[in-house]
Amino acid sequence: MLWFSLLLPDLPLQVFLRGTAESAPLAVIERLGRECVVAANGSARARGVAPGMTLAGALAIAPDLHVCHRDECAERATLEELANWAGQFTPCVSLDGADALALEAGASLRLFGGTAALAAQIAAGVAALGLDVRMAAAPTPLAARWLAMNHSSAAAALVETGAGWERRLDALPLAVLAAAGVAPATLELLEGVGLRRLGELAGLPRDALARRQAAQVLEALARARGAAP
């Protein structure tokens, strides 16, 4: 099996900027107790506007900031549109959270000329839709998502089944575990003992992980490596 992850970074922003040239500073806000920035375009970030900042704080440093209220319905519709479009490559398409798709395309590789050729066709099609994606492929859907999360290049990160493919995960930061449901408190505990990368977890005995309430970590690693469904 080979899974592709199509991750849409800053989807709350993309639904407003899709297919347009970036110009004026723009931020998407959401009421989280107070009105806060959840995403900002490059022009806004260049002025110091960042996610998590209050709207008042953002306007204080960028008075000409354009503001849009987050539209979760539009985000969902965009993700579903992309899922329907991706059905041309494989019938096995799943929504993966609120910002990504998972495509199992192992049976389609020969039809589309192999992994790299399929990735190129997907990338070109997504660009034509006016969307920005981070894409990766791996033997499990969770590994593909983790790789996409940590791949800033427009080109796809492609990891196919083969001896030792799991080692590609070792260099990833512990933060990717949050996408598998690992609690922030658990990540803080692990970082508190000096761990920074997934590969460093292998040197920690299983009972030591258990004492740090990290059973979720072991489960996530097993899923990512294909040892658990």
C-alpha positions, -999 to 999 in steps of 0.1 A, spaced: 0 0 0 11 36 -6 -7 65 10 -5 101 -2 -12 129 23 -25 162 9 -22 187 36 -36 222 31 -15 246 53 -34 277 65 -67 264 51 -86 292 70 -66 317 49 -67 298 16 -104 299 14 -102 337 11 -70 340 -10 -76 310 -33 -64 317 -68 -55 353 -61 -22 372 -60 -12 381 -25 -11 418 -19 -25 437 11 -19 423 46 -48 400 56 -56 381 87 -83 355 95 -97 359 130 -118 337 153 -134 345 187 -116 324 213 -127 343 243 -113 373 225 -110 379 188 -76 363 179 -57 358 147 -57 322 134 -39 328 101 -21 356 84 -7 361 49 29 369 41 23 406 40 7 406 74 34 383 88 61 406 75 46 433 97 47 411 128 11 397 127 11 361 139 -14 334 148 -25 336 184 -22 374 185 -53 393 196 -70 414 169 -63 445 189 -26 437 191 -25 429 153 -42 462 144 -18 481 167 12 470 146 -6 469 112 -34 495 112 -41 488 75 -47 451 82 -76 435 63 -96 411 85 -119 382 77 -138 361 101 -130 324 99 -155 304 77 -153 268 88 -181 258 64 -160 271 34 -130 252 47 -150 220 49 -165 226 14 -130 232 0 -117 200 15 -147 180 2 -142 196 -33 -106 185 -33 -116 150 -21 -141 147 -50 -115 159 -74 -89 134 -61 -112 105 -69 -98 105 -104 -66 90 -91 -80 64 -66 -114 54 -52 -98 53 -18 -100 89 -5 -105 99 31 -108 132 49 -80 133 74 -90 158 101 -100 193 91 -71 201 68 -59 171 49 -68 142 26 -55 106 27 -53 88 -6 -44 51 -9 -30 49 -44 -10 17 -44 -32 1 -70 -31 32 -92 7 36 -96 11 16 -127 -18 34 -144 -3 68 -137 34 60 -144 47 54 -109 49 73 -76 68 104 -88 47 107 -119 14 104 -99 27 130 -74 35 154 -102 0 150 -117 -16 156 -84 5 187 -77 -2 202 -111 -39 196 -107 -41 211 -72 -22 242 -84 -48 245 -112 -75 245 -85 -58 275 -69 -49 256 -38 -16 252 -19 -8 217 -6 21 200 11 22 164 -1 40 133 9 37 96 3 45 67 26 34 31 33 10 42 61 -14 72 62 -1 85 95 35 85 83 25 103 51 8 130 71 37 134 94 61 138 64 37 163 48 36 183 80 74 187 80 80 192 43 81 228 33 90 223 -4 64 223 -31 78 190 -43 64 159 -26 83 139 0 81 103 -13 89 73 9 81 39 -6 80 5 10 115 -9 13 140 -20 39 143 5 66 118 30 53 107 36 89 140 54 96 128 83 76 105 90 105 133 92 131 143 127 121 108 141 126 101 164 156 80 151 185 54 178 176 41 155 148 27 132 175 0 158 182 -16 149 148 -21 114 162 -39 126 193 -10 127 218 -17 152 245 3 184 248 11 176 284 27 143 273 48 161 247 59 186 273 70 157 296 91 141 268 107 174 258 114 180 295 138 150 296 156 163 265 138 144 237 133 163 204 130 137 176 110 105 171 142 85 167 152 94 202 122 76 217 137 43 206 164 47 233 138 51 261 126 19 276 89 11 272 83 12 310 99 46 311 75 59 285 46 43 304 57 62 336 55 94 316 19 86 306 31 81 270 11 50 260 -4 72 232 31 77 219 38 40 215 4 35 198 11 64 174 45 51 165 31 16 159 4 31 136 29 52 117 52 23 111 25 -1 101 27 -23 132 -8 -14 142 -39 -5 121 
